[in-house]
């Protein structure tokens, strides 16, 4: 996977962690958290897992193709 694709995926996933869908005054809560906060916490956790996967599998690959771009 090329470095530009990895960077693009990281940015797209980071944008998806922002609770854009919750623009109205939503008063629903789950476990004391507003629904938008729960969405943000869960999506940030998923983002962290995906980024750690990218770092574990593609870190050395990305570093080795420094002169190829």
MOCORZI-V848421 format. One record per residue. N is the residue number from 1. RES is the residue in one small letter. PSI is psi in radians with two decimals (none if undefined). OMEGA is omega in whole degrees, -180 to 180 (* if undefined). D_CENTER is the distance of its C-alpha to the mean C-alpha in whole Angstrom. Layout:
N:RES:PSI:OMEGA:D_CENTER, N:RES:PSI:OMEGA:D_CENTER
This chain:
1:x:2.32:-178:18, 2:x:2.77:-177:18, 3:x:-0.70:-180:16, 4:x:-0.66:178:16, 5:x:-0.72:178:14, 6:x:-0.77:179:12, 7:x:-0.73:180:11, 8:x:-0.77:177:11, 9:x:-0.70:180:8, 10:x:-0.72:180:6, 11:x:-0.77:-180:7, 12:x:-0.77:179:7, 13:x:-0.64:178:4, 14:x:-0.68:177:4, 15:x:-0.61:-180:7, 16:x:-0.29:179:6, 17:x:-0.27:179:6, 18:x:2.29:-176:9, 19:x:1.23:-180:12, 20:x:-0.48:-174:14, 21:x:-0.26:-173:16, 22:x:1.08:-178:18, 23:x:-0.34:179:20, 24:x:2.96:177:23, 25:x:1.50:-179:25, 26:x:2.06:-177:24, 27:x:0.15:179:25, 28:x:2.41:179:24, 29:x:2.63:175:23, 30:x:2.02:-178:22, 31:x:0.48:180:23, 32:x:-0.16:179:24, 33:x:2.45:170:21, 34:x:2.68:-177:20, 35:x:-0.66:-180:18, 36:x:-0.60:180:16, 37:x:-0.69:177:15, 38:x:-0.74:176:15, 39:x:-0.79:-178:12, 40:x:-0.73:180:10, 41:x:-0.80:-179:11, 42:x:-0.76:-179:10, 43:x:-0.57:176:7, 44:x:-0.67:176:6, 45:x:-0.77:178:8, 46:x:-0.70:177:7, 47:x:-0.75:180:3, 48:x:-0.70:178:6, 49:x:-0.78:-179:8, 50:x:-0.75:179:7, 51:x:-0.67:177:7, 52:x:-0.61:175:10, 53:x:-0.80:178:12, 54:x:-0.78:-179:11, 55:x:-0.70:-179:13, 56:x:-0.69:-173:16, 57:x:-0.44:-173:17, 58:x:0.05:-178:16, 59:x:-0.91:-178:17, 60:x:-0.60:179:21, 61:x:-0.77:-179:21, 62:x:-0.66:180:19, 63:x:-0.56:-177:21, 64:x:-0.33:-179:24, 65:x:0.56:-176:24, 66:x:-0.70:-177:24, 67:x:-0.01:-175:27, 68:x:-0.29:-176:27, 69:x:none:*:25
